[in-house]
């Protein structure tokens, strides 16, 4: 009985569906089932906009088990006053790893900090050749208005985001690695432009 139970559990474990996140398979495979989902709408503080993630689930067989890969592919914005809506980008071809809000300063005594824009960490292409879009691929840093309009790509060929520091309403310092080097780029937030890029000193 014990042997039978162990064999049954091994069989269950072998055939159960594996789940993975932040992975987009780029293989042209008719056996891959793709389902696009819309997430929950969340308000963007101090604005009339709501924002929801557009995600995909890819279900496919790998070896002897079924696997499901989920990922954020786009964002949908909604205006609460006129009930209009639009997507951040026209298609769902990219993998969005992260998005962050940029705060606007408020006078002393005011509690909320309104949002002045959004930045995104995006994988656009399979740079390591493994036929998947993942965090291991090179990233692009993009900005948009707080409404999700005027999507603009600013920094390319990013291997790892090291951090950000917002100096004021119009200036963001972006730290990252590209290749074996470390860089900081100063970004003009309203113009969505890189002002200057400097290489950081070598660590050794």
N, C-alpha and C positions, 0 to 999 in steps of 0.2 A: 504493500500500500504506500509506504513512504517513497519507494522508488518511482511508483506511478505518479504520485503527487509532484515529486521533483521534476519528472519528465514533462508533466503538464505545465508547470510553471515556466520551465525553460522554453517550451513551445509557445506559451503566451508571450513571453519576453521577446522571443525571436520575431514573431509576427506582428507585434503591436506597432502602431503608427508612431514614428519619431517626429517631433516638432522642433523647428528651428526658426529663429527670428532674424530680421535684417539680412535676408538672403534672397536674391532674385536669380533664378536660373535663366540663362540666356540661350540655352540649347534650343534648336528648332526640333521639338519633339511633340508629336501629336498625342502622345500618351500623358502629357502634362495637363492637368485640369486647372484652370485659373478662375478664381472667383474674386470679384472686386467688391469691397465692403466700404461703407461710410461709417465713420466713428461718431462719437458723441460731440455735439456742438458745445463749445465753451466760450464764454464772453471774453473779449479783450478789454481789459479795464480802461475806463475813461473814453471808450469809443462806442459807436453804434454797431460794431461788427462782432459776429460770432465766427468761430473757426473750427473746422473738423478735419480730421485726417482721412485721406482716401487710402485704403490699404488693399493688398492683394494676398490671397492664399493660393499657393501653387501646390497641388497634390500630385505625387508621382511615385513610382516604384523605384527603389534603389536596392539592387541585389534581391534579397528575399523578403524585404519588408517595405511597407508604405511610409512615405515621408511627406511632411507638410512644412512648407517654408512660407513664413509671413513677413510682410514688409510694408513700410509706408511709401507710397508712390506719388502722392500729390496732396494738396490741401484744398478744401472748399470753403469759401468765405460767404457770409450771409449778412445783408444789411437789414437791421431790425425795423427801420422806418419805412423803406419803400419795398421791402421783401424781395429785393434783387439778390442774385447769387452768381458766383463765378469761381473758376478754378485758378490756382496759382500759375500753373503752366498748362498748355493746351493738351498734352498727352500724359500718359502714365509710364513713361519709359525709364525714369530715373529711380534711384533708391535714396530716400531722405533718411539720414541717420539721426539728425538732430535739428531742432529749430529753437531759437532763443529770442526773447523780446528785448528791445532796447528802451530804456526808461527815459522819460522827460522829467527834468527837475521841476519841483513845485515850490511855491513860496513857503517860508517858515510857518508852521502851524497846520498846513494842509497835510492830511494823512496819506491819501493815495498818490502814487506816482504813475502818471499816465504813460502810455506806451507810444514811442516815436517811430517804431519800425520793427522789422524782424530780420534775423539772419538765419541762414540754412547751411548745414553741412550735407553735401550732395555727392553721391557716386553716379557718374554719368556713363562710364565705360569700364569694361573688364580689362584693367591695366595689367593684371598678373597672369592672364591667359588661362584661368581655371574654369571658364565658361559660366561664371557666376558674378553678380555684383554683390560685394560684401565690404565690410569695414577694412579689409586688407587691400582693397583697391585705392588708387589715388582719388582724392576728393577735390571738389570745387566749393568755394565759399560764395554764396549768393545773398543778396539783400532784396527786400521788397518794402513798399510802403506798408503802413499798419493795416491798410485795407486789403493787402495781398496783391496789389497791382504794381506795375512797373518792376517786375522781377528782373534783376540784373546780376550777372555773374561777375565777381570782382577778383578773386584769387583762384588760380588754378594750380594743379600739380602739388596738392597738399597731402603729405603722408600722415601727419598726426597734428591735431589741434592741441596746443599747449595751454591755451587760456586766452581770455580777453580782459581788457580794462577800458571802461568807458570814462573818458576824461570830462566830457560835458555833453550837452544835447547834440552836438554836431561832430564829435570826434570819438572814434573807437580805435584802440590799439589791439591788433590781432597777432598773437604769437603762435608759431607753427614750425613744423619741420618739413623740409622738402629735400629728398635724397639724404645725404649725411649731414646737412647743414641746418642751422636754426635761424629763423627770421622773425622780424616784427614788421607789420605793415600798418601804417596809419590810414584810416579810412574816414572820408568825409561822409557822414551818415545821410544828410539831406540830398547830396549830389550822387550818392552811391558810387563813389570813385575812390580808388587807391591814390593817396596823396604822395606817399613815399614808402619805400621798402628798404630796410636795413638788415644786413646779416649780423647775427649775434656772435660774440667771440667764441672760438673753439673751446671745447671743454677740456681738452688735454694739451 
